[in-house]
Amino acid sequence: MTSSSAPAPASPGAPQPRRPLRRLTARGREESHRVSSPLELFFDLCFVVAIAQAGAELVHAVVSGHAGEGVLNYAMLFFAIWWAWMNFTWFASAYDNDDVLYRVVTLVQIAGVLVLAAGVSQAYADHDFMAVWLGYVIMRLALASQWLRAAREAEGPERTMALRYAGGVLLCQVGWAGLVVLPQHARPWVFLVMAIAELCVPVYAEKDHNTSWHPHHIAERFGLFTIIVLGETIAAATVAVKSAVAEHDALTELLPIAAGGLLIVFSAWWIYFVVPIHGHLRSNRQSFLWGYGHYLIFASAASIGAGLEVAVEEAVGKAHLSAQAASAAVTLPTALYLLTVWALHSRYFKVGLAQQLVLPVTALLVLCCTFLGAWAVPAAGLVSAAAVATGTALTARTAGRERRAGAVTGAS
């Protein structure tokens, strides 16, 4: 006879109590209702700090007339930010057990991100990558420890894969030290070599055994990070407009830029999320290409915000560049975003030539808006919004035809 104070047995579908430490083993790829955890969302938000710092330095470089150098530094720093996020995201999709140790190690990685963010200004101004490299060391050592923990629980090919990941991460981190110890003129080459090496680590590590990443979870994680980056774009542009209005009383000149910027960002959101991409992510080959391509999606989305800040600075006479150059700071990343989203997402779901051409033609028209002077940004916003309307209309027309064809078939 049991005591009345004893806990009732848990029903089969009830969640089990969390244990302080659990085995770090692979999760099932077919899990139902797999969604992003609060820790993952917190992780993403902390990464936005680094993205905001990189964007602010890009704006400063462009308005000061050093666009080429600024874009190069931005590309390098954004790769470091994006790749650290990628490493965590794919690992978490396969091995997140959410126990105490996993949470602590993830928080250590977040601390590394904040150290990296603190070093962004120094990297831009003095080409001093010490703080950036140190932040990366913290993040990558934590990640390697996660892979070693997974290897301890695994056997056979899975264990080999986990050890390859840990070894690849550590070896690459040694290579990144070249950004600190080598002369300044050699650092772009160090970056190029190490970026290629980093991209090769997953391909080599998983050549005999694939991680059990979850397609729906991965698609959601990338989608949520896209939303966060677009939100940062709106926040940066809003602060720029607010400051310009307060200092120069230029509301009339800035309203078209603000309206055009909003249309661009709203359209960017709509275009990215109009199709469910998780069904396309069936193999490592597809997922690696899709995931790597998001470097351009994230970087261009964040650059739109920086470009809007540049356009605001030029409109109030604070930028050392032409109106056309300021317009290009918005139209170029917008066009790149549209083309990359089309290549990675949309083209798999478009039916017929008309639907396939909407985004490439829109990107071309956005580039043409560069030459419209002060009206370049609002024109690019209208073109982007027109692309959304056109795509929606074409999709609805195709769906209507399919319904009518199905009705005829059923009637016959």
Protein Blocks (a to p, Z undefined) as FASTA:
>chain_A
ZZfkbccdddfklccdddfbdcdddddfkbghiacdfklmmmmmmmmmmmmmmmmmmmmm
mmnopamlmmmmmmmmmmmmmmmmmmmmmmmmmmogoiaklmmmmmmmmmmmmmmmmmmm
mmmmnopaklmmmmmmmmmmmmmmmmmmmmmmpghjllmmmmmmmmmmmmmmmmmmmmmm
mcfklmmmmmmmmmmmmmmmmmmmmmmbccfbdfklmmmmmmmmmmmmmmmmmmmmmmmm
mmmmmmnopmkmmmmmmmmmmmmmmmmmmmmmmpcfklmmmbfklmmmmmmmmmmmmmmm
mmmmmmmmmmmmmmnopaccdfklmmmmmmmmmmmmmmmmmmmmmmmmcgcjklmmmmmm
mmmmmmmmmmnojmlmmmmmmmmmmmmmmmmmmmmmmmmmmmmmmmmmmmZZ
